[in-house]
Amino acid sequence: MNDLKKRAIKIHQTLLTAFGEPIWRNPLPAVDELVSTILSQNTNDVNRDRAFEALRARFPTWEAVRDAKEKEVIDAIRVAGLANQKGPRMQQVLRAITEERGSLDLQFLADLPIEEARAWLTKFNGVGPKTAAIVLCFSLGRPAFPVDTHVYRVTGRLGLRPEKMNVEQAHPYLESVFPPETYYAAHLNIIRLGREVCHARKPNCPQCPVNTLCDYKDKTQ
């Protein structure tokens, strides 16, 4: 095992000691998670959830969302922001899945080799590596490591990925650094670290549980 992998495991174990074993909110079926993650782009969790609930209240099924008038979907999700982009994108993805599979059921992805499942999801416009990884990891229990803005920032500061690596490249890279059995907890605890301690503008380094494992050049005292 190389030094970077050892360091990743040490950071993961230290965060488990500090934060405990994290639990994702109630796992959603894969199509629900896919829609929720599309809604989450460029907004916070509160507005994502409000938009998701508004969509479920207005339409009885995902088939009804898929077949609805574009304006009705846009109006339902307006609270999530960028509704004019997210509404049509969501409907296009739901239509494309139906065309390919005959129904809106993604459970088959649980049985595909992980790279095939990832490639199948990311071929749809609007489904990037993060969205695919969230659906695979949290809905289907597959070994995928989602990289959101917090994970990207914190792993860069901790030296767990090359500084200039982009977000897309960070997905497979971090999957190679962390052991698959740690993906779920490591992802969630790194997000928590980013939200509560390792802030974008003023990281609270003195309160950081992994301070001694961090090489961030602008570390605060």
Backbone as CSV, one residue per row, in Angstrom:
resi,resn,N_x,N_y,N_z,CA_x,CA_y,CA_z,C_x,C_y,C_z
1,MET,0.850,-1.199,0.000,0.000,0.000,0.000,0.887,1.252,0.000
2,ASN,0.618,2.178,-0.925,1.477,3.361,-0.985,1.114,4.377,0.107
3,ASP,1.966,5.390,0.252,1.813,6.350,1.346,0.507,7.135,1.258
4,LEU,0.097,7.468,0.023,-1.131,8.242,-0.149,-2.350,7.446,0.330
5,LYS,-2.391,6.166,-0.023,-3.514,5.324,0.414,-3.524,5.178,1.935
6,LYS,-2.336,5.032,2.513,-2.251,4.943,3.975,-2.768,6.228,4.618
7,ARG,-2.413,7.359,4.026,-2.852,8.644,4.552,-4.364,8.806,4.437
8,ALA,-4.911,8.371,3.294,-6.369,8.441,3.106,-7.090,7.625,4.174
9,ILE,-6.595,6.424,4.440,-7.220,5.570,5.460,-7.111,6.213,6.838
10,LYS,-5.952,6.809,7.128,-5.753,7.470,8.423,-6.727,8.645,8.578
11,ILE,-6.874,9.435,7.528,-7.818,10.558,7.566,-9.241,10.040,7.760
12,HIS,-9.597,9.006,7.018,-10.934,8.400,7.140,-11.182,7.917,8.570
13,GLN,-10.220,7.218,9.145,-10.385,6.687,10.502,-10.472,7.800,11.541
14,THR,-9.697,8.864,11.332,-9.728,10.004,12.259,-11.081,10.710,12.206
15,LEU,-11.632,10.836,11.003,-12.958,11.461,10.869,-14.052,10.578,11.469
16,LEU,-13.905,9.271,11.345,-14.870,8.364,11.980,-14.850,8.542,13.495
17,THR,-13.643,8.690,14.063,-13.519,8.904,15.511,-14.157,10.223,15.910
18,ALA,-13.943,11.255,15.090,-14.453,12.597,15.413,-15.958,12.715,15.193
19,PHE,-16.439,12.189,14.080,-17.830,12.408,13.676,-18.730,11.184,13.849
20,GLY,-18.137,10.017,13.966,-18.930,8.789,14.026,-19.258,8.258,12.646
21,GLU,-19.971,7.147,12.621,-20.380,6.512,11.364,-21.552,7.303,10.793
22,PRO,-21.370,7.959,9.635,-22.446,8.814,9.114,-23.557,7.998,8.460
23,ILE,-24.741,8.574,8.479,-25.893,7.920,7.829,-26.487,8.902,6.830
24,TRP,-26.579,8.481,5.595,-27.256,9.273,4.554,-28.730,9.326,4.874
25,ARG,-29.390,10.418,4.527,-30.839,10.474,4.721,-31.483,9.227,4.123
26,ASN,-32.721,8.993,4.429,-33.374,7.770,3.951,-33.054,7.535,2.482
27,PRO,-32.453,6.383,2.155,-32.116,6.130,0.749,-33.364,6.182,-0.122
28,LEU,-33.215,6.818,-1.264,-34.321,6.919,-2.216,-34.147,5.872,-3.311
29,PRO,-35.250,5.443,-3.947,-35.111,4.616,-5.147,-34.253,5.354,-6.175
30,ALA,-33.628,4.610,-7.071,-32.624,5.196,-7.964,-33.161,6.340,-8.820
31,VAL,-34.364,6.209,-9.366,-34.905,7.290,-10.204,-35.181,8.525,-9.348
32,ASP,-35.691,8.323,-8.139,-35.919,9.439,-7.222,-34.595,10.158,-6.928
33,GLU,-33.561,9.377,-6.660,-32.257,9.966,-6.345,-31.691,10.716,-7.548
34,LEU,-31.912,10.160,-8.719,-31.449,10.814,-9.940,-32.104,12.193,-10.091
35,VAL,-33.418,12.248,-9.910,-34.143,13.518,-10.009,-33.682,14.479,-8.921
36,SER,-33.567,13.983,-7.695,-33.141,14.816,-6.576,-31.763,15.421,-6.825
37,THR,-30.864,14.628,-7.395,-29.505,15.121,-7.623,-29.470,16.151,-8.748
38,ILE,-30.286,15.960,-9.779,-30.396,16.986,-10.822,-30.906,18.295,-10.202
39,LEU,-31.877,18.187,-9.294,-32.408,19.374,-8.628,-31.364,20.045,-7.727
40,SER,-30.416,19.261,-7.217,-29.450,19.782,-6.247,-28.368,20.645,-6.885
41,GLN,-28.251,20.587,-8.196,-27.162,21.311,-8.856,-27.300,22.817,-8.642
42,ASN,-26.234,23.429,-8.126,-26.190,24.884,-7.883,-27.268,25.392,-6.935
43,THR,-27.610,24.569,-5.934,-28.533,25.039,-4.900,-28.205,24.315,-3.609
44,ASN,-28.884,24.689,-2.518,-28.614,24.024,-1.242,-29.604,22.878,-1.010
45,ASP,-29.339,22.089,0.029,-30.152,20.904,0.296,-31.602,21.261,0.610
46,VAL,-31.803,22.379,1.304,-33.165,22.775,1.688,-34.010,23.050,0.452
47,ASN,-33.483,23.842,-0.471,-34.245,24.167,-1.685,-34.384,22.960,-2.603
48,ARG,-33.348,22.108,-2.632,-33.471,20.855,-3.399,-34.640,20.036,-2.883
49,ASP,-34.717,19.857,-1.557,-35.773,19.025,-0.977,-37.144,19.659,-1.152
50,ARG,-37.215,20.987,-1.060,-38.505,21.671,-1.270,-38.985,21.476,-2.708
51,ALA,-38.069,21.572,-3.656,-38.433,21.363,-5.061,-38.852,19.912,-5.310
52,PHE,-38.125,18.991,-4.702,-38.438,17.563,-4.871,-39.842,17.267,-4.335
53,GLU,-40.132,17.786,-3.133,-41.455,17.543,-2.540,-42.559,18.216,-3.353
54,ALA,-42.275,19.395,-3.900,-43.267,20.085,-4.731,-43.566,19.272,-5.990
55,LEU,-42.531,18.681,-6.542,-42.690,17.854,-7.739,-43.537,16.620,-7.425
56,ARG,-43.233,15.980,-6.292,-43.990,14.778,-5.911,-45.442,15.110,-5.579
57,ALA,-45.661,16.297,-5.017,-47.031,16.685,-4.663,-47.858,16.992,-5.914
58,ARG,-47.204,17.528,-6.935,-47.926,17.948,-8.140,-48.147,16.800,-9.113
59,PHE,-47.199,15.869,-9.162,-47.281,14.765,-10.120,-47.263,13.430,-9.375
60,PRO,-48.194,12.516,-9.701,-48.291,11.263,-8.943,-47.144,10.285,-9.217
61,THR,-46.538,10.362,-10.398,-45.488,9.408,-10.770,-44.397,10.131,-11.567
62,TRP,-43.253,9.463,-11.719,-42.195,10.030,-12.567,-42.603,9.989,-14.035
63,GLU,-43.462,9.048,-14.372,-43.992,9.018,-15.745,-44.809,10.275,-16.034
64,ALA,-45.550,10.719,-15.014,-46.347,11.938,-15.167,-45.439,13.165,-15.316
65,VAL,-44.315,13.187,-14.592,-43.341,14.271,-14.749,-42.762,14.240,-16.159
66,ARG,-42.394,13.056,-16.601,-41.812,12.882,-17.942,-42.733,13.397,-19.031
67,ASP,-44.026,13.146,-18.882,-44.997,13.449,-19.952,-45.690,14.793,-19.777
68,ALA,-45.385,15.496,-18.697,-46.068,16.762,-18.415,-45.612,17.860,-19.371
69,LYS,-46.369,18.949,-19.400,-45.925,20.122,-20.155,-44.692,20.702,-19.457
70,GLU,-43.762,21.131,-20.269,-42.493,21.642,-19.732,-42.719,22.738,-18.692
71,LYS,-43.643,23.649,-18.978,-43.885,24.783,-18.078,-44.373,24.315,-16.708
72,GLU,-45.168,23.249,-16.667,-45.683,22.744,-15.388,-44.546,22.222,-14.514
73,VAL,-43.593,21.542,-15.127,-42.447,21.024,-14.367,-41.572,22.178,-13.891
74,ILE,-41.326,23.123,-14.771,-40.515,24.298,-14.406,-41.139,25.041,-13.231
75,ASP,-42.455,25.245,-13.278,-43.138,25.952,-12.192,-43.025,25.188,-10.873
76,ALA,-43.107,23.866,-10.943,-43.074,23.048,-9.721,-41.715,23.098,-9.031
77,ILE,-40.644,23.236,-9.797,-39.302,23.156,-9.198,-38.618,24.518,-9.088
78,ARG,-39.367,25.596,-9.258,-38.752,26.918,-9.323,-37.904,27.244,-8.091
79,VAL,-38.299,26.721,-6.933,-37.579,27.016,-5.698,-36.131,26.515,-5.740
80,ALA,-35.843,25.527,-6.569,-34.488,24.976,-6.642,-33.538,25.855,-7.448
81,GLY,-34.074,26.863,-8.142,-33.224,27.701,-8.975,-32.911,27.022,-10.298
82,LEU,-32.567,27.837,-11.300,-32.242,27.337,-12.644,-33.315,26.389,-13.178
83,ALA,-34.571,26.675,-12.812,-35.670,25.769,-13.181,-35.818,25.628,-14.689
84,ASN,-35.518,26.693,-15.449,-35.653,26.629,-16.907,-34.672,25.652,-17.531
85,GLN,-33.560,25.416,-16.855,-32.608,24.412,-17.347,-32.905,23.029,-16.756
86,LYS,-33.173,22.990,-15.452,-33.325,21.703,-14.761,-34.595,20.957,-15.184
87,GLY,-35.684,21.700,-15.406,-36.941,21.046,-15.780,-36.827,20.278,-17.088
88,PRO,-36.459,20.956,-18.186,-36.316,20.241,-19.454,-35.249,19.134,-19.400
89,ARG,-34.137,19.390,-18.687,-33.085,18.379,-18.579,-33.615,17.118,-17.909
90,MET,-34.361,17.300,-16.836,-34.931,16.163,-16.109,-35.896,15.377,-16.997
91,GLN,-36.756,16.096,-17.702,-37.709,15.409,-18.576,-36.994,14.664,-19.709
92,GLN,-35.940,15.267,-20.247,-35.176,14.603,-21.317,-34.537,13.311,-20.821
93,VAL,-33.985,13.353,-19.608,-33.358,12.153,-19.044,-34.406,11.067,-18.815
94,LEU,-35.550,11.445,-18.266,-36.611,10.462,-18.015,-37.109,9.858,-19.329
95,ARG,-37.203,10.670,-20.366,-37.634,10.143,-21.677,-36.581,9.206,-22.265
96,ALA,-35.323,9.603,-22.135,-34.238,8.784,-22.700,-34.143,7.430,-22.003
97,ILE,-34.327,7.418,-20.690,-34.313,6.150,-19.949,-35.455,5.261,-20.417
98,THR,-36.634,5.866,-20.578,-37.803,5.101,-21.020,-37.581,4.519,-22.418
99,GLU,-37.017,5.334,-23.303,-36.762,4.865,-24.676,-35.821,3.660,-24.678
100,GLU,-34.824,3.717,-23.820,-33.822,2.656,-23.814,-34.265,1.412,-23.066
101,ARG,-34.981,1.612,-21.944,-35.312,0.494,-21.059,-36.775,0.069,-21.132
102,GLY,-37.635,0.927,-21.685,-39.053,0.591,-21.742,-39.810,0.994,-20.492
103,SER,-39.091,1.403,-19.440,-39.735,1.845,-18.201,-38.746,2.683,-17.400
104,LEU,-39.262,3.322,-16.353,-38.405,4.130,-15.488,-37.975,3.297,-14.279
105,ASP,-37.115,2.342,-14.538,-36.619,1.472,-13.471,-35.112,1.301,-13.669
106,LEU,-34.348,1.729,-12.672,-32.887,1.658,-12.786,-32.277,0.552,-11.930
107,GLN,-33.113,-0.324,-11.411,-32.599,-1.361,-10.516,-31.609,-2.281,-11.223
108,PHE,-31.723,-2.406,-12.537,-30.815,-3.280,-13.285,-29.356,-2.860,-13.132
109,LEU,-29.130,-1.574,-12.796,-27.756,-1.080,-12.643,-27.045,-1.729,-11.459
110,ALA,-27.824,-2.277,-10.533,-27.227,-2.942,-9.373,-26.466,-4.197,-9.780
111,ASP,-26.819,-4.756,-10.932,-26.212,-6.025,-11.362,-25.160,-5.868,-12.451
112,LEU,-24.989,-4.642,-12.968,-23.978,-4.418,-14.005,-22.606,-4.220,-13.368
113,PRO,-21.521,-4.552,-14.082,-20.195,-4.137,-13.605,-20.207,-2.634,-13.369
114,ILE,-19.518,-2.187,-12.323,-19.629,-0.796,-11.883,-19.292,0.201,-12.987
115,GLU,-18.267,-0.077,-13.787,-17.902,0.878,-14.844,-18.962,0.929,-15.939
116,GLU,-19.599,-0.214,-16.206,-20.697,-0.225,-17.192,-21.882,0.585,-16.668
117,ALA,-22.188,0.417,-15.380,-23.304,1.156,-14.775,-23.036,2.655,-14.813
118,ARG,-21.804,3.040,-14.500,-21.435,4.459,-14.510,-21.530,5.027,-15.925
119,ALA,-21.013,4.265,-16.901,-21.043,4.727,-18.294,-22.481,4.843,-18.801
120,TRP,-23.336,3.916,-18.381,-24.728,3.945,-18.818,-25.412,5.218,-18.322
121,LEU,-25.171,5.577,-17.077,-25.818,6.766,-16.516,-25.267,8.061,-17.112
122,THR,-23.958,8.125,-17.266,-23.352,9.397,-17.683,-23.500,9.682,-19.171
123,LYS,-24.068,8.751,-19.911,-24.263,9.045,-21.339,-25.449,9.991,-21.550
124,PHE,-26.271,10.161,-20.508,-27.425,11.066,-20.642,-26.990,12.493,-20.365
125,ASN,-27.433,13.405,-21.202,-27.098,14.815,-21.037,-27.631,15.329,-19.700
126,GLY,-26.758,15.919,-18.897,-27.171,16.420,-17.586,-26.844,15.478,-16.449
127,VAL,-26.364,14.271,-16.768,-25.952,13.323,-15.725,-24.433,13.218,-15.768
128,GLY,-23.785,13.915,-14.854,-22.327,13.898,-14.791,-21.819,12.855,-13.818
129,PRO,-20.504,12.819,-13.592,-19.917,11.809,-12.706,-20.449,11.867,-11.281
130,LYS,-20.700,13.092,-10.772,-21.193,13.200,-9.391,-22.598,12.628,-9.270
131,THR,-23.480,13.003,-10.186,-24.852,12.496,-10.153,-24.867,10.980,-10.256
132,ALA,-24.093,10.435,-11.188,-24.029,8.980,-11.355,-23.516,8.308,-10.082
133,ALA,-22.471,8.879,-9.480,-21.889,8.275,-8.283,-22.865,8.299,-7.112
134,ILE,-23.637,9.380,-6.983,-24.618,9.462,-5.896,-25.694,8.387,-6.062
135,VAL,-26.207,8.242,-7.281,-27.233,7.217,-7.533,-26.671,5.825,-7.257
136,LEU,-25.470,5.564,-7.750,-24.874,4.233,-7.585,-24.568,3.934,-6.124
137,CYS,-23.983,4.902,-5.419,-23.558,4.674,-4.040,-24.746,4.590,-3.082
138,PHE,-25.623,5.589,-3.145,-26.635,5.712,-2.099,-27.946,4.986,-2.398
139,SER,-28.289,4.827,-3.660,-29.522,4.103,-3.984,-29.279,2.617,-4.222
140,LEU,-28.116,2.319,-4.798,-27.881,0.946,-5.255,-26.760,0.237,-4.502
141,GLY,-26.137,0.934,-3.552,-25.106,0.300,-2.737,-23.865,-0.112,-3.500
142,ARG,-23.572,0.602,-4.588,-22.410,0.272,-5.399,-21.193,1.078,-4.943
143,PRO,-19.978,0.581,-5.207,-18.773,1.308,-4.798,-18.454,2.475,-5.730
144,ALA,-18.998,3.641,-5.410,-18.740,4.863,-6.179,-18.504,5.980,-5.172
145,PHE,-17.625,6.919,-5.521,-17.223,7.986,-4.598,-17.619,9.333,-5.196
146,PRO,-18.765,9.895,-4.771,-19.190,11.176,-5.338,-18.264,12.314,-4.890
147,VAL,-17.959,13.213,-5.806,-17.117,14.370,-5.494,-17.937,15.643,-5.717
148,ASP,-18.408,16.225,-4.616,-19.108,17.507,-4.711,-18.123,18.623,-4.403
149,THR,-18.620,19.847,-4.268,-17.731,20.987,-4.059,-16.948,20.887,-2.757
150,HIS,-17.584,20.346,-1.699,-16.887,20.203,-0.415,-15.794,19.144,-0.500
151,VAL,-16.138,17.991,-1.066,-15.157,16.905,-1.189,-13.978,17.353,-2.047
152,TYR,-14.274,18.068,-3.114,-13.212,18.542,-4.003,-12.267,19.494,-3.261
153,ARG,-12.849,20.469,-2.561,-12.025,21.444,-1.837,-11.196,20.783,-0.732
154,VAL,-11.845,19.968,0.090,-11.169,19.389,1.256,-10.082,18.404,0.835
155,THR,-10.352,17.572,-0.160,-9.324,16.604,-0.582,-8.127,17.310,-1.204
156,GLY,-8.371,18.464,-1.830,-7.259,19.246,-2.361,-6.394,19.809,-1.245
157,ARG,-7.043,20.356,-0.218,-6.301,20.920,0.908,-5.546,19.844,1.690
158,LEU,-6.150,18.681,1.787,-5.505,17.592,2.530,-4.399,16.906,1.731
159,GLY,-4.270,17.273,0.468,-3.246,16.648,-0.363,-3.604,15.239,-0.816
160,LEU,-4.909,14.938,-0.842,-5.343,13.604,-1.272,-5.509,13.505,-2.787
161,ARG,-5.390,14.628,-3.474,-5.418,14.639,-4.936,-4.503,15.768,-5.409
162,PRO,-4.020,15.697,-6.654,-3.214,16.798,-7.189,-4.006,18.102,-7.196
163,GLU,-3.351,19.184,-6.856,-4.021,20.477,-6.679,-4.764,20.927,-7.923
164,LYS,-4.173,20.718,-9.100,-4.769,21.238,-10.335,-5.726,20.251,-11.012
165,MET,-5.940,19.107,-10.415,-6.865,18.117,-10.981,-8.292,18.665,-10.965
166,ASN,-9.042,18.478,-12.067,-10.419,18.981,-12.083,-11.385,17.988,-11.422
167,VAL,-12.629,18.424,-11.262,-13.610,17.616,-10.526,-13.869,16.279,-11.216
168,GLU,-13.979,16.297,-12.546,-14.241,15.046,-13.275,-13.115,14.037,-13.055
169,GLN,-11.883,14.513,-13.110,-10.731,13.624,-12.904,-10.659,13.131,-11.459
170,ALA,-11.194,13.928,-10.530,-11.097,13.573,-9.112,-11.928,12.349,-8.753
171,HIS,-13.004,12.085,-9.501,-13.835,10.915,-9.180,-13.035,9.608,-9.266
172,PRO,-12.497,9.263,-10.425,-11.741,8.001,-10.485,-10.477,8.042,-9.632
173,TYR,-9.862,9.225,-9.511,-8.624,9.318,-8.735,-8.878,8.989,-7.264
174,LEU,-9.898,9.623,-6.670,-10.181,9.367,-5.257,-10.687,7.947,-5.029
175,GLU,-11.351,7.377,-6.039,-11.756,5.971,-5.923,-10.540,5.051,-5.891
176,SER,-9.437,5.499,-6.487,-8.217,4.690,-6.455,-7.433,4.896,-5.162
177,VAL,-7.694,6.013,-4.477,-6.961,6.333,-3.243,-7.635,5.707,-2.022
178,PHE,-8.959,5.824,-1.943,-9.701,5.246,-0.815,-10.102,3.806,-1.130
179,PRO,-10.103,2.911,-0.139,-10.629,1.552,-0.361,-12.141,1.618,-0.584
180,PRO,-12.683,0.777,-1.459,-14.119,0.836,-1.774,-15.025,0.774,-0.550
181,GLU,-14.650,-0.004,0.448,-15.518,-0.144,1.624,-15.608,1.147,2.444
182,THR,-14.732,2.111,2.158,-14.776,3.386,2.899,-15.529,4.486,2.149
183,TYR,-15.884,4.261,0.891,-16.436,5.348,0.065,-17.611,6.049,0.729
184,TYR,-18.568,5.267,1.199,-19.814,5.814,1.741,-19.514,6.758,2.911
185,ALA,-18.834,6.237,3.933,-18.573,7.024,5.139,-17.572,8.147,4.874
186,ALA,-16.540,7.865,4.089,-15.521,8.889,3.819,-16.146,10.073,3.089
187,HIS,-16.959,9.795,2.086,-17.634,10.864,1.340,-18.457,11.747,2.276
188,LEU,-19.299,11.127,3.104,-20.198,11.894,3.962,-19.436,12.656,5.043
189,ASN,-18.400,12.043,5.623,-17.657,12.740,6.678,-16.782,13.866,6.128
190,ILE,-16.281,13.704,4.908,-15.513,14.797,4.291,-16.444,15.970,3.969
191,ILE,-17.658,15.683,3.528,-18.644,16.751,3.319,-18.912,17.489,4.636
192,ARG,-19.106,16.725,5.698,-19.351,17.353,7.010,-18.164,18.220,7.421
193,LEU,-16.957,17.728,7.216,-15.760,18.505,7.538,-15.749,19.811,6.748
194,GLY,-16.104,19.736,5.461,-16.128,20.920,4.616,-17.181,21.927,5.033
195,ARG,-18.341,21.436,5.479,-19.434,22.332,5.868,-19.192,22.977,7.233
196,GLU,-18.644,22.194,8.157,-18.564,22.661,9.543,-17.214,23.272,9.909
197,VAL,-16.150,22.860,9.227,-14.800,23.256,9.652,-13.971,23.835,8.509
198,CYS,-13.833,23.072,7.445,-12.922,23.438,6.352,-13.657,24.301,5.327
199,HIS,-14.098,25.487,5.800,-14.901,26.365,4.952,-14.087,26.883,3.773
200,ALA,-14.799,27.285,2.726,-14.110,27.754,1.520,-13.263,28.992,1.802
201,ARG,-13.808,29.960,2.555,-13.095,31.224,2.731,-12.262,31.265,3.996
202,LYS,-12.826,30.830,5.106,-12.083,30.908,6.370,-12.122,29.555,7.065
203,PRO,-11.236,28.641,6.675,-11.224,27.335,7.340,-10.846,27.476,8.812
204,ASN,-11.566,26.746,9.649,-11.319,26.799,11.096,-10.303,25.712,11.464
205,CYS,-9.081,25.901,10.988,-8.045,24.869,11.130,-7.779,24.438,12.575
206,PRO,-7.782,25.361,13.566,-7.519,24.912,14.940,-8.529,23.889,15.450
207,GLN,-9.766,23.904,14.906,-10.804,22.971,15.343,-10.887,21.719,14.465
208,CYS,-9.976,21.594,13.510,-10.073,20.493,12.538,-9.532,19.199,13.121
209,PRO,-10.315,18.119,13.079,-9.851,16.839,13.638,-8.683,16.224,12.866
210,VAL,-8.475,16.645,11.615,-7.357,16.099,10.836,-6.277,17.163,10.591
211,ASN,-6.222,18.152,11.465,-5.255,19.246,11.326,-3.830,18.731,11.161
212,THR,-3.444,17.760,11.965,-2.058,17.271,11.927,-1.757,16.451,10.678
213,LEU,-2.808,16.073,9.935,-2.624,15.296,8.705,-2.747,16.172,7.459
214,CYS,-2.833,17.491,7.673,-3.128,18.413,6.575,-1.913,19.275,6.243
215,ASP,-1.643,19.409,4.959,-0.510,20.215,4.485,-0.950,21.517,3.828
216,TYR,-2.176,21.952,4.070,-2.715,23.139,3.403,-1.819,24.341,3.667
217,LYS,-1.373,24.970,2.596,-0.363,26.037,2.717,-0.912,27.287,3.388
218,ASP,-2.225,27.500,3.334,-2.820,28.681,3.951,-3.556,28.328,5.248
219,LYS,-3.075,27.300,5.921,-3.705,26.854,7.162,-3.767,28.002,8.167
220,THR,-4.920,28.159,8.825,-5.071,29.221,9.823,-4.626,28.722,11.199
221,GLN,-4.147,29.659,11.991,-3.644,29.301,13.333,-4.759,29.399,14.377
